[in-house]
Amino acid sequence: MSRRSANPAPIRPVRPVTPRRVALILESAVAPRRRMLEGVARYIKEHEDWGLYLKPLLADHNLQDWLDGWDGDGVITNAKGSAAGPVTVPQGISLVYCGGQAQSGHMPLVVADSHSIGSTGAQHLLERGFRQYGFVRYADTEWGRDRCAAFDGHVREAGYTCSVYDLHEPGGGPSGPGAWEQQQLGLVHWIASLPKPVGIMTSTDLLGQQLLEACQRAAVPVPEQVAVIGADNDELICRLASPPLSSVIIDDEQRGYQSAALLDRMMNGEDPPTEPILIPAKGIATRASTELLAIDDPVVVKAVRFIREHAFEGITVEDVAEQVPQSRRVLERHFRKMMGRTINDHILASRLDRAVMLLTETDLSLKQISLKAGFGSTSYMGAVFKRVLGRTPGSYLPPRGR
């Protein structure tokens, strides 16, 4: 019979695992940038805890000096640093940059896809039938120029031209009340000179609000004569604007999530990517600044207005045709000529816009969203998303368990 040892081997204590030390040097003065923190937090919650240093004091102003003196494992930053030159990352520290443009050509980047943002804004205005276009940008930012180039290219492909107006980014040039007033007078003059109606995109929501204020000064009605769309979907700024500002939804939460995922891989020994990781736009948050169609056919206008007001109630092409004093065949022909697509496609586009908004701005279930957007079922909504957008509705939701 076997006997247990009278003196069993002592149990060795388990050594605690020291968490990675990660600094989050993220400018979060505006709401969209704070969503990057939400994305980072979601990644950490789904994986393992990090020892976090949240925006250390003055690190964003003296990034190089701070990095040189810090004993940690990783950094996620969108800080511009100083004008002294490109940032050099010390040995043993992994760094991911998630700002608008990096200070170093070799720095791993996770950035918003400027081409997607500009093209999405252009398509939104094209769908409203404009023939004149403009873009207001921060000319001293790479991302401002890139968004403008994508917008301009998209409208030119459709056969139109674009007038561009340049301003300085706040802090990047002259500032103060006098400079603001001078900028507004310049915008007023530019707006007055444009042929109308005109659809204009701005490279940010702040610029969109500034443009709308200039429209008020110029006594140009919005959206009847000038329709304006911004980018960022900063809900507070968009609601403060008069009228409320439509905006391209930039997926900053996903940018933060993917930045954390990349940093985690790099801290575990993976080589950094040689190309930027681009985060595409999520869609459009449509508000009053673009809620009008620049078309001069009263029958088509009536049909479009009916679709806008009732698309989420399960209407059909027959329902639309009953609202206008023309046969369905004639209406279909006029509609396609003015809008560049069929009545049914326009109904589906309206439902898709609303579904994307509900997916990105609410916690409703897919079933609830399919009903509120007028699809009737999740399976039908999924089929339309896949056919038209090439994505599933679930891809617009925050990623889980990655």
C-alpha positions as CSV (number, residue, x, y, z in Angstrom):
1,M,0.0,0.0,0.0
2,S,1.4,3.4,-1.0
3,R,1.8,6.0,1.6
4,R,1.8,9.8,1.3
5,S,5.0,11.5,2.1
6,A,5.1,12.9,5.6
7,N,6.9,16.0,4.3
8,P,5.2,17.1,1.0
9,A,7.0,19.6,-1.2
10,P,6.1,23.1,-0.4
11,I,3.7,24.9,-2.8
12,R,5.5,27.6,-4.7
13,P,3.7,30.9,-4.7
14,V,2.5,32.1,-8.0
15,R,4.3,35.2,-9.1
16,P,2.0,38.0,-10.1
17,V,2.1,39.0,-13.7
18,T,3.2,42.6,-14.0
19,P,0.9,44.4,-16.4
20,R,2.1,46.3,-19.4
21,R,2.7,50.0,-18.7
22,V,0.9,52.0,-21.4
23,A,0.6,55.8,-21.8
24,L,-2.5,57.1,-23.5
25,I,-1.5,60.6,-24.7
26,L,-4.7,61.4,-26.4
27,E,-6.2,64.9,-27.0
28,S,-9.8,64.5,-26.0
29,A,-11.1,68.1,-25.9
30,V,-13.8,67.2,-28.5
31,A,-16.3,64.3,-28.2
32,P,-15.2,62.3,-31.2
33,R,-11.6,62.0,-29.9
34,R,-12.9,60.8,-26.5
35,R,-14.5,57.9,-28.4
36,M,-10.9,56.7,-29.1
37,L,-10.5,56.2,-25.4
38,E,-13.7,54.2,-25.4
39,G,-12.3,51.9,-28.1
40,V,-9.0,51.4,-26.1
41,A,-11.0,50.7,-23.0
42,R,-13.1,48.1,-24.8
43,Y,-10.0,46.3,-26.2
44,I,-8.4,46.2,-22.7
45,K,-11.6,44.8,-21.2
46,E,-11.8,42.1,-23.8
47,H,-8.1,41.1,-23.3
48,E,-5.8,41.9,-20.4
49,D,-5.4,44.8,-18.1
50,W,-2.7,47.4,-18.7
51,G,-1.1,49.8,-16.2
52,L,-2.4,53.0,-17.8
53,Y,-1.0,56.5,-17.7
54,L,-3.8,58.8,-18.9
55,K,-2.6,61.9,-20.8
56,P,0.4,62.6,-18.5
57,L,0.8,66.3,-17.8
58,L,2.4,68.3,-20.7
59,A,3.4,65.0,-22.5
60,D,1.5,66.1,-25.6
61,H,3.4,69.4,-25.7
62,N,6.9,67.9,-25.1
63,L,6.3,64.4,-26.6
64,Q,10.0,63.7,-27.4
65,D,11.3,64.8,-24.0
66,W,8.6,62.8,-22.3
67,L,9.4,59.7,-24.3
68,D,13.1,60.0,-23.6
69,G,12.5,60.0,-19.9
70,W,9.8,57.4,-19.6
71,D,10.3,53.7,-18.5
72,G,7.2,52.0,-20.0
73,D,6.2,49.4,-22.6
74,G,3.9,51.2,-25.0
75,V,2.3,54.5,-26.1
76,I,-0.9,55.4,-28.0
77,T,-0.9,59.0,-29.0
78,N,-2.4,61.6,-31.3
79,A,-0.2,64.4,-30.0
80,K,1.4,66.6,-32.6
81,G,4.5,67.1,-30.5
82,S,6.7,70.1,-31.1
83,A,7.8,71.7,-34.3
84,A,11.4,70.6,-33.6
85,G,11.2,67.7,-36.0
86,P,10.1,64.0,-36.3
87,V,9.6,62.0,-33.0
88,T,12.2,59.3,-32.3
89,V,10.9,56.4,-30.3
90,P,13.3,55.1,-27.6
91,Q,14.5,51.5,-27.7
92,G,12.1,49.1,-25.9
93,I,9.0,51.3,-26.3
94,S,6.3,50.5,-28.8
95,L,4.3,53.5,-30.1
96,V,1.2,53.7,-32.2
97,Y,0.1,57.1,-33.6
98,C,-3.6,57.6,-34.2
99,G,-3.8,61.4,-35.0
100,G,-4.5,63.1,-38.3
101,Q,-1.0,63.1,-39.5
102,A,2.2,61.7,-37.9
103,Q,5.4,63.5,-37.1
104,S,7.4,60.6,-38.2
105,G,7.4,58.8,-41.5
106,H,8.2,55.4,-39.9
107,M,5.7,55.6,-37.1
108,P,2.9,53.0,-37.1
109,L,-0.3,54.7,-38.0
110,V,-4.0,54.0,-37.3
111,V,-5.9,56.8,-38.9
112,A,-9.3,57.8,-40.3
113,D,-9.5,57.1,-44.0
114,S,-9.6,60.6,-45.5
115,H,-10.6,59.2,-49.0
116,S,-13.6,57.4,-47.5
117,I,-14.6,60.5,-45.5
118,G,-14.5,62.9,-48.5
119,S,-16.2,60.5,-50.8
120,T,-19.0,59.7,-48.3
121,G,-19.7,63.4,-48.0
122,A,-19.7,64.0,-51.7
123,Q,-22.1,61.0,-52.3
124,H,-24.5,62.4,-49.7
125,L,-24.7,65.7,-51.6
126,L,-24.8,64.1,-55.0
127,E,-27.8,62.1,-53.9
128,R,-29.6,65.3,-53.2
129,G,-29.2,66.4,-56.8
130,F,-26.8,69.3,-56.6
131,R,-24.9,70.5,-59.7
132,Q,-22.6,73.0,-57.9
133,Y,-20.2,72.0,-55.1
134,G,-17.8,73.5,-52.7
135,F,-15.3,72.5,-50.0
136,V,-14.0,74.4,-47.0
137,R,-10.8,73.0,-45.6
138,Y,-7.9,73.5,-43.3
139,A,-5.2,74.0,-45.9
140,D,-2.4,73.5,-43.4
141,T,-3.4,69.9,-42.5
142,E,-2.6,66.9,-44.6
143,W,-6.0,65.3,-43.7
144,G,-7.9,68.4,-44.6
145,R,-6.3,68.4,-48.1
146,D,-6.9,64.7,-48.5
147,R,-10.6,64.9,-47.6
148,C,-10.9,67.8,-50.0
149,A,-9.1,65.8,-52.8
150,A,-11.4,62.8,-52.3
151,F,-14.6,65.0,-52.3
152,D,-13.4,66.9,-55.4
153,G,-12.5,63.7,-57.2
154,H,-15.9,62.1,-56.4
155,V,-18.0,65.0,-57.7
156,R,-15.7,65.3,-60.8
157,E,-16.4,61.7,-61.6
158,A,-20.1,62.6,-61.6
159,G,-19.4,65.4,-64.1
160,Y,-19.3,68.4,-61.8
161,T,-16.6,70.9,-60.5
162,C,-15.8,72.0,-57.0
163,S,-14.8,75.4,-55.6
164,V,-12.3,75.2,-52.7
165,Y,-11.9,77.7,-49.9
166,D,-8.9,77.5,-47.5
167,L,-8.7,78.5,-43.9
168,H,-6.1,78.0,-41.1
169,E,-6.6,75.3,-38.5
170,P,-7.1,76.9,-35.0
171,G,-3.7,77.3,-33.4
172,G,-2.0,76.7,-36.7
173,G,-2.1,80.4,-37.8
174,P,-3.4,83.8,-36.8
175,S,-6.0,83.6,-34.0
176,G,-8.2,85.8,-31.9
177,P,-11.4,87.8,-32.4
178,G,-9.9,89.9,-35.2
179,A,-8.7,86.9,-37.2
180,W,-12.1,85.2,-36.7
181,E,-13.9,88.2,-38.0
182,Q,-11.6,88.4,-41.0
183,Q,-12.2,84.8,-41.7
184,Q,-16.0,85.2,-41.5
185,L,-15.9,88.2,-43.9
186,G,-13.9,86.1,-46.4
187,L,-16.4,83.2,-46.1
188,V,-19.4,85.6,-46.6
189,H,-17.8,86.9,-49.8
190,W,-17.0,83.4,-51.1
191,I,-20.5,82.1,-50.3
192,A,-22.1,85.1,-52.1
193,S,-19.9,84.5,-55.2
194,L,-21.0,80.8,-55.6
195,P,-23.7,79.7,-58.1
196,K,-26.7,78.3,-56.3
197,P,-28.0,76.0,-55.1
198,V,-24.7,74.5,-53.9
199,G,-23.7,71.6,-51.8
200,I,-20.6,72.3,-49.6
201,M,-18.6,70.0,-47.4
202,T,-16.2,71.1,-44.6
203,S,-13.3,69.1,-43.4
204,T,-14.6,69.2,-39.8
205,D,-17.8,70.0,-37.9
206,L,-16.2,73.1,-36.3
207,L,-15.6,74.4,-39.9
208,G,-19.2,73.4,-40.7
209,Q,-20.6,75.5,-37.8
210,Q,-18.3,78.4,-38.9
211,L,-19.6,78.2,-42.5
212,L,-23.3,78.1,-41.3
213,E,-22.7,81.3,-39.3
214,A,-21.3,82.9,-42.4
215,C,-24.4,81.8,-44.3
216,Q,-26.5,83.6,-41.7
217,R,-24.5,86.8,-42.2
218,A,-24.8,86.5,-46.0
219,A,-28.6,86.0,-45.6
220,V,-28.3,82.8,-47.7
221,P,-30.9,80.3,-46.6
222,V,-29.7,76.8,-45.5
223,P,-30.4,74.3,-46.9
224,E,-32.6,75.9,-49.6
225,Q,-29.6,77.7,-51.3
226,V,-26.6,76.2,-49.5
227,A,-26.5,72.7,-48.1
228,V,-23.6,72.0,-45.6
229,I,-22.1,68.7,-44.3
230,G,-19.2,68.4,-41.9
231,A,-17.1,65.6,-40.7
232,D,-16.7,64.0,-37.2
233,N,-20.3,63.9,-36.1
234,D,-19.5,65.8,-32.9
235,E,-23.1,65.8,-31.7
236,L,-22.8,68.8,-29.4
237,I,-21.3,71.0,-32.2
238,C,-23.7,69.7,-34.8
239,R,-26.7,70.6,-32.6
240,L,-25.3,74.0,-31.6
241,A,-25.1,74.9,-35.3
242,S,-28.0,76.7,-36.9
243,P,-29.5,74.8,-38.6
244,P,-28.3,71.5,-37.0
245,L,-25.3,70.2,-39.1
246,S,-25.3,67.0,-41.0
247,S,-22.0,65.1,-40.7
248,V,-19.9,62.2,-41.9
249,I,-19.5,59.7,-39.0
250,I,-15.8,59.1,-38.3
251,D,-15.4,55.8,-36.5
252,D,-13.0,57.0,-33.7
253,E,-14.0,54.2,-31.3
254,Q,-12.8,51.7,-33.9
255,R,-9.7,53.7,-34.3
256,G,-9.0,53.5,-30.6
257,Y,-9.8,49.8,-30.6
258,Q,-7.5,49.0,-33.6
259,S,-4.7,51.2,-32.1
260,A,-4.8,49.2,-28.9
261,A,-4.8,45.9,-30.8
262,L,-1.8,47.0,-32.9
263,L,0.1,48.2,-29.8
264,D,-0.6,44.8,-28.1
265,R,0.8,42.9,-31.0
266,M,3.9,45.1,-31.2
267,M,4.5,44.8,-27.4
268,N,4.4,41.0,-28.0
269,G,7.1,41.2,-30.6
270,E,5.3,41.7,-33.9
271,D,6.9,44.0,-36.4
272,P,5.0,47.3,-37.0
273,P,3.0,47.5,-40.3
274,T,4.7,49.4,-43.1
275,E,1.4,50.9,-44.3
276,P,-1.2,52.9,-42.2
277,I,-4.3,51.1,-40.9
278,L,-7.2,53.1,-42.4
279,I,-10.5,53.3,-40.6
280,P,-13.3,54.0,-43.1
281,A,-16.2,56.4,-42.4
282,K,-19.3,54.8,-40.9
283,G,-22.0,56.7,-42.8
284,I,-23.9,59.9,-42.5
285,A,-25.7,61.6,-39.6
286,T,-28.4,63.5,-41.6
287,R,-29.6,66.7,-40.0
288,A,-31.4,69.9,-41.2
289,S,-28.4,71.4,-43.0
290,T,-28.8,69.0,-45.9
291,E,-32.5,68.1,-45.7
292,L,-33.4,69.4,-49.1
293,L,-33.1,68.3,-52.7
294,A,-31.7,70.6,-55.3
295,I,-34.0,69.6,-58.1
296,D,-36.4,71.7,-60.2
297,D,-39.0,69.0,-61.2
298,P,-42.0,69.6,-58.8
299,V,-43.3,66.1,-59.4
300,V,-40.0,64.5,-58.4
301,V,-39.7,66.8,-55.5
302,K,-43.1,65.7,-54.2
303,A,-42.2,62.1,-54.6
304,V,-38.9,62.5,-52.8
305,R,-40.5,64.4,-50.0
306,F,-43.0,61.6,-49.6
307,I,-40.2,59.0,-49.5
308,R,-38.3,61.1,-46.9
309,E,-41.3,61.3,-44.6
310,H,-42.6,57.7,-45.1
311,A,-39.7,55.5,-46.2
312,F,-39.6,53.8,-42.7
313,E,-43.2,52.8,-42.9
314,G,-42.8,50.0,-45.4
315,I,-43.9,52.0,-48.5
316,T,-43.6,50.7,-52.0
317,V,-43.1,52.3,-55.4
318,E,-46.9,52.1,-55.9
319,D,-47.5,54.1,-52.8
320,V,-45.2,56.8,-54.1
321,A,-46.8,56.9,-57.5
322,E,-50.2,57.4,-55.9
323,Q,-49.0,60.7,-54.4
324,V,-48.2,62.4,-57.7
325,P,-50.5,63.3,-60.7
326,Q,-48.6,61.1,-63.2
327,S,-48.5,57.5,-64.2
328,R,-45.9,55.3,-62.6
329,R,-44.1,54.8,-65.9
330,V,-43.7,58.6,-66.4
331,L,-42.8,59.2,-62.8
332,E,-40.1,56.4,-63.0
333,R,-38.6,58.0,-66.1
334,H,-38.5,61.5,-64.6
335,F,-37.2,60.2,-61.3
336,R,-34.3,58.3,-62.8
337,K,-33.4,61.3,-65.0
338,M,-33.3,63.7,-62.0
339,M,-32.0,61.5,-59.3
340,G,-29.8,59.0,-61.2
341,R,-31.5,56.0,-59.7
342,T,-34.9,54.3,-59.4
343,I,-37.6,55.1,-56.9
344,N,-37.1,51.8,-55.2
345,D,-33.3,52.4,-54.9
346,H,-34.1,55.8,-53.3
347,I,-36.4,54.2,-50.8
348,L,-33.7,51.7,-49.9
349,A,-31.1,54.4,-49.6
350,S,-33.2,56.3,-47.2
351,R,-33.7,53.2,-45.1
352,L,-30.0,52.4,-45.2
353,D,-29.1,55.9,-44.0
354,R,-31.5,55.6,-41.0
355,A,-30.3,52.1,-40.2
356,V,-26.7,53.2,-40.2
357,M,-27.5,56.1,-37.9
358,L,-29.4,53.8,-35.5
359,L,-26.5,51.2,-35.6
360,T,-23.9,53.8,-34.7
361,E,-25.8,56.1,-32.3
362,T,-28.1,53.8,-30.4
363,D,-28.1,50.5,-28.4
364,L,-31.1,49.1,-30.2
365,S,-31.1,45.5,-31.3
366,L,-30.8,44.5,-35.0
367,K,-34.5,43.5,-34.9
368,Q,-35.6,46.8,-33.5
369,I,-33.4,48.7,-36.0
370,S,-34.8,46.7,-39.0
371,L,-38.3,47.7,-37.9
372,K,-37.6,51.3,-37.2
373,A,-35.7,51.7,-40.6
374,G,-38.6,50.2,-42.5
375,F,-37.0,46.9,-43.6
376,G,-39.4,44.7,-41.7
377,S,-36.9,41.9,-40.8
378,T,-33.3,41.5,-40.0
379,S,-32.7,39.0,-42.8
380,Y,-34.0,41.5,-45.4
381,M,-32.0,44.3,-43.9
382,G,-28.9,42.1,-43.9
383,A,-29.4,41.2,-47.6
384,V,-29.8,44.9,-48.6
385,F,-26.7,45.9,-46.6
386,K,-24.7,43.2,-48.3
387,R,-25.9,44.0,-51.8
388,V,-25.7,47.8,-51.6
389,L,-22.9,48.5,-49.1
390,G,-20.9,45.3,-49.3
391,R,-21.1,45.0,-45.4
392,T,-23.3,43.4,-42.8
393,P,-25.3,45.5,-40.3
394,G,-23.3,43.9,-37.6
395,S,-20.0,45.3,-39.0
396,Y,-21.3,48.8,-37.9
397,L,-21.5,47.7,-34.3
398,P,-18.6,47.9,-31.9
399,P,-16.5,44.7,-32.2
400,R,-16.8,42.2,-29.4
401,G,-14.5,39.5,-28.3
402,R,-11.6,40.2,-30.7
